[in-house]
Amino acid sequence: MIRKLVHFIACISIMTVYADIDRDEVKRVFISAGQVIDNPSLSHSEYQYSLVLCNYDTNVYASIMTELALTNNNNISESAFQTLGLLGAGGDLPFLYSCATNEQYAANAVSAILKAEGCTETSVDLFNEFLMNTNISQSVRSHFGCEILDAVWKPSVSITNRNMGVACVMNYAPTANRFFLALDEAIIFYDQTYRMSRRRLAVLRSVRDLGMNPYQHNYVTNAINELVAYPEANLPE
């Protein structure tokens, strides 16, 4: 629902603003759209209408989203951050960066930054800091690592930015002992050379040594045994 909004924004024309903008009404409609759970078409229309109420002024719309993003309602906050990410450079990047250092909003903020500008020299340090922040749930950080991989492997992403994103995830992976399986599978999916490599073996041994639950321990142990039997000495880097 939120994702469709970016297509609508991209299609609108520059228009002359004739009416004052009722910011409270924009908020009401946006919040209402997020509360529709059984009618995606209606929800999409409501999100569109919240932009119409801004007279198609995306700067004003982004300003309103920054206010909603800082609410204590997690659903509203997440939707507002997503919208800021979809607005791209017009989504108030300085605001998003400021929120990325606040643990309450960091996960939504870094996700929005990734949507808005991708993995760049500016954002990669922030992503590294987020992924290595042990005060944030490891499940959240591992999920974000998968988001980074999904973003940087799009055809439009430059090799330089892709390599920065992959390096960011690989720096985190050896520490992801409690939520490792999905991250490992994501790396394998995007990098076909990774599954049978010394890089993966080193990561597997690291997370095993940090301690894991029985299910993930079995997964890691089996993967290590497969790689060692290759044999290990013949594994490519």
Backbone torsions as a table, in degrees:
resi	resn	phi	psi	omega
1	MET	NA	-54.2	177.7
2	ILE	-61.9	-41.9	-175.4
3	ARG	-59.5	-35.0	-178.9
4	LYS	-66.4	-20.8	-176.8
5	LEU	-63.0	-33.8	-177.9
6	VAL	-64.0	-34.1	178.0
7	HIS	-66.6	-39.6	179.7
8	PHE	-64.4	-42.8	-179.5
9	ILE	-62.0	-39.1	-177.1
10	ALA	-67.7	-22.4	-174.6
11	CYS	-94.8	-9.7	-175.1
12	ILE	-78.9	154.1	179.3
13	SER	-99.2	162.5	174.9
14	ILE	-71.0	128.8	-175.8
15	MET	-129.1	153.9	175.8
16	THR	-79.3	131.8	-178.0
17	VAL	-86.9	121.5	-178.1
18	TYR	-108.1	-21.7	-172.7
19	ALA	-118.8	153.9	173.7
20	ASP	-69.9	152.7	-178.4
21	ILE	-99.7	124.9	177.6
22	ASP	-91.2	96.5	-174.5
23	ARG	-62.1	-36.7	179.3
24	ASP	-65.1	-36.8	179.0
25	GLU	-69.8	-38.6	176.1
26	VAL	-59.1	-45.5	178.7
27	LYS	-61.8	-43.6	-178.1
28	ARG	-60.2	-45.1	-178.0
29	VAL	-67.8	-41.7	-180.0
30	PHE	-62.3	-45.4	178.9
31	ILE	-63.6	-42.0	178.8
32	SER	-60.4	-39.8	179.9
33	ALA	-60.7	-38.2	-179.4
34	GLY	-73.9	-13.7	-179.6
35	GLN	-91.6	-6.0	177.2
36	VAL	-82.8	115.8	-174.2
37	ILE	-112.8	-11.6	-175.0
38	ASP	-123.3	13.2	-179.2
39	ASN	-146.8	82.0	-177.0
40	PRO	-56.8	-36.4	-179.1
41	SER	-64.3	-42.8	178.3
42	LEU	-65.7	-43.4	179.1
43	SER	-60.3	-44.5	178.8
44	HIS	-60.1	-42.9	-180.0
45	SER	-64.2	-37.9	179.3
46	GLU	-66.7	-41.0	176.5
47	TYR	-62.3	-41.9	176.9
48	GLN	-61.4	-42.8	-177.6
49	TYR	-64.8	-32.8	178.3
50	SER	-63.2	-31.2	175.2
51	LEU	-75.9	-38.7	177.3
52	VAL	-57.6	-38.8	-179.9
53	LEU	-64.9	-16.9	175.8
54	CYS	-92.5	11.0	-177.5
55	ASN	56.1	34.6	178.0
56	TYR	63.2	18.3	178.0
57	ASP	-87.0	100.6	-175.9
58	THR	-70.0	-22.7	175.9
59	ASN	-67.2	-44.8	176.6
60	VAL	-65.2	-41.8	-179.6
61	TYR	-59.9	-45.0	178.5
62	ALA	-62.8	-39.0	178.8
63	SER	-60.6	-41.4	178.3
64	ILE	-67.0	-39.2	179.3
65	MET	-62.7	-35.1	179.3
66	THR	-64.1	-32.6	177.5
67	GLU	-70.9	-43.2	-179.4
68	LEU	-68.8	-31.1	-178.3
69	ALA	-63.0	-26.8	-175.9
70	LEU	-96.6	15.0	176.5
71	THR	-76.4	165.0	179.4
72	ASN	-86.5	-4.4	176.8
73	ASN	-84.8	114.9	-173.9
74	ASN	-61.0	-39.6	-178.2
75	ASN	-66.0	-44.4	179.1
76	ILE	-65.4	-45.4	-179.1
77	SER	-60.0	-46.1	-178.7
78	GLU	-62.9	-43.0	179.5
79	SER	-63.0	-40.0	179.7
80	ALA	-66.4	-42.7	177.8
81	PHE	-63.3	-42.0	178.2
82	GLN	-59.0	-42.8	-179.6
83	THR	-64.9	-41.3	176.9
84	LEU	-60.9	-38.3	177.4
85	GLY	-65.3	-40.2	-179.8
86	LEU	-70.7	-24.5	177.4
87	LEU	-74.4	-10.0	176.7
88	GLY	66.4	-138.2	-177.4
89	ALA	-60.9	-24.3	178.2
90	GLY	-81.2	1.0	-176.9
91	GLY	-92.7	22.0	175.7
92	ASP	63.5	67.8	-179.9
93	LEU	-59.6	-39.7	177.1
94	PRO	-56.7	-39.0	177.5
95	PHE	-63.3	-45.4	-179.2
96	LEU	-61.8	-41.7	178.7
97	TYR	-64.2	-37.5	179.7
98	SER	-66.1	-33.4	-179.7
99	CYS	-77.3	-21.6	-176.7
100	ALA	-68.2	-15.1	177.8
101	THR	-98.7	1.4	178.6
102	ASN	-102.7	114.3	-172.6
103	GLU	-58.5	-27.1	179.9
104	GLN	-66.8	-34.7	-174.8
105	TYR	-114.7	-1.6	-170.0
106	ALA	-57.0	-44.8	-175.9
107	ALA	-61.3	-46.1	178.8
108	ASN	-68.6	-34.8	-178.0
109	ALA	-68.2	-46.5	-179.0
110	VAL	-67.2	-34.4	176.7
111	SER	-64.0	-40.0	178.8
112	ALA	-67.7	-40.1	178.3
113	ILE	-62.9	-41.8	178.4
114	LEU	-60.2	-41.9	177.9
115	LYS	-67.0	-38.4	-173.2
116	ALA	-75.0	-41.6	-174.7
117	GLU	-134.0	-1.8	178.4
118	GLY	75.8	-163.4	179.3
119	CYS	-96.6	108.7	-176.0
120	THR	-127.0	177.2	176.5
121	GLU	-61.0	-28.6	180.0
122	THR	-76.4	-43.3	-172.9
123	SER	-87.7	-25.0	-171.4
124	VAL	-63.8	-35.9	177.8
125	ASP	-64.1	-39.4	178.0
126	LEU	-64.8	-42.4	179.2
127	PHE	-64.1	-41.8	176.9
128	ASN	-59.5	-44.7	-179.5
129	GLU	-62.6	-41.2	179.4
130	PHE	-64.6	-47.7	-176.6
131	LEU	-63.3	-29.4	-177.7
132	MET	-95.7	5.3	-178.8
133	ASN	-82.6	102.1	-174.9
134	THR	-72.8	-6.7	174.8
135	ASN	-77.9	-11.5	178.5
136	ILE	-101.9	138.6	-178.3
137	SER	-48.3	134.4	179.1
138	GLN	-65.4	-31.8	177.4
139	SER	-62.6	-39.8	178.0
140	VAL	-65.9	-43.1	-178.7
141	ARG	-67.7	-39.9	178.2
142	SER	-65.8	-38.8	176.5
143	HIS	-61.8	-41.1	179.4
144	PHE	-66.7	-35.7	175.2
145	GLY	-58.5	-40.6	176.5
146	CYS	-65.7	-37.1	176.9
147	GLU	-61.3	-41.8	179.8
148	ILE	-61.4	-46.3	-179.8
149	LEU	-60.4	-43.5	179.3
150	ASP	-61.3	-37.8	-177.7
151	ALA	-73.4	-44.0	-172.7
152	VAL	-80.1	-14.3	179.1
153	TRP	-93.6	9.8	172.6
154	LYS	-70.1	145.6	-176.0
155	PRO	-56.9	-28.7	-175.4
156	SER	-78.1	-10.1	-175.4
157	VAL	-83.2	136.0	-179.7
158	SER	-69.1	155.6	178.5
159	ILE	-59.3	-39.7	-180.0
160	THR	-60.2	-49.3	-179.4
161	ASN	-68.0	-35.7	177.2
162	ARG	-62.7	-45.4	-178.7
163	ASN	-63.6	-36.8	177.7
164	MET	-64.5	-42.6	179.7
165	GLY	-65.2	-44.1	179.0
166	VAL	-64.0	-42.5	178.9
167	ALA	-61.2	-37.4	178.3
168	CYS	-61.2	-46.5	-179.8
169	VAL	-68.0	-40.3	-178.6
170	MET	-69.3	-26.6	174.8
171	ASN	-67.8	-32.8	-178.9
172	TYR	-84.3	-36.1	-170.2
173	ALA	-50.9	-41.9	-178.3
174	PRO	-65.0	-11.3	-179.8
175	THR	-101.4	-5.5	-170.8
176	ALA	-88.4	55.5	-172.9
177	ASN	-72.3	-23.7	-176.6
178	ARG	-94.5	-22.5	178.2
179	PHE	-136.6	69.3	-170.4
180	PHE	-102.1	-37.0	-167.6
181	LEU	-56.8	-51.5	-177.7
182	ALA	-63.4	-37.2	179.3
183	LEU	-66.2	-44.7	178.8
184	ASP	-60.0	-45.4	-180.0
185	GLU	-63.5	-35.9	179.3
186	ALA	-67.3	-42.1	179.2
187	ILE	-62.8	-43.3	178.7
188	ILE	-61.6	-41.0	-177.5
189	PHE	-61.8	-43.0	-175.3
190	TYR	-86.7	-28.1	-179.0
191	ASP	-121.3	98.6	-174.5
192	GLN	-65.9	-17.7	179.8
193	THR	-83.7	-7.6	-170.5
194	TYR	-80.2	-35.7	-170.3
195	ARG	-56.9	-44.6	179.4
196	MET	-111.3	73.1	-176.7
197	SER	-142.9	158.5	174.9
198	ARG	-66.8	-30.1	177.9
199	ARG	-58.2	-48.0	-178.4
200	ARG	-67.5	-40.6	-179.6
201	LEU	-59.5	-41.6	178.9
202	ALA	-63.6	-41.0	178.6
203	VAL	-65.1	-45.1	-179.5
204	LEU	-59.5	-43.5	180.0
205	ARG	-66.7	-36.5	179.9
206	SER	-64.2	-49.5	-177.9
207	VAL	-68.4	-33.7	176.6
208	ARG	-61.5	-43.7	-176.6
209	ASP	-69.7	-21.2	178.2
210	LEU	-80.2	-13.9	-179.1
211	GLY	96.7	138.3	-175.8
212	MET	-145.7	164.6	172.5
213	ASN	-73.9	162.2	-173.4
214	PRO	-56.0	-41.3	-177.3
215	TYR	-63.9	-48.9	-179.3
216	GLN	-69.9	-31.8	177.8
217	HIS	-63.5	-41.1	177.9
218	ASN	-63.4	-42.8	179.3
219	TYR	-60.5	-46.7	-177.7
220	VAL	-68.5	-42.5	-179.9
221	THR	-61.6	-44.0	178.7
222	ASN	-62.9	-40.1	179.9
223	ALA	-66.8	-40.9	178.3
224	ILE	-62.3	-45.2	-179.9
225	ASN	-60.2	-38.9	179.1
226	GLU	-64.0	-43.0	-178.0
227	LEU	-71.0	-40.6	179.8
228	VAL	-64.0	-34.7	-178.8
229	ALA	-76.7	-3.0	-173.3
230	TYR	-57.5	-49.1	14.4
231	PRO	-90.5	168.7	-175.6
232	GLU	-56.0	-39.3	-177.1
233	ALA	-61.8	-23.1	-177.7
234	ASN	-96.8	-0.6	-179.1
235	LEU	-66.3	135.7	173.7
236	PRO	-73.4	159.1	179.7
237	GLU	-65.8	NA	NA
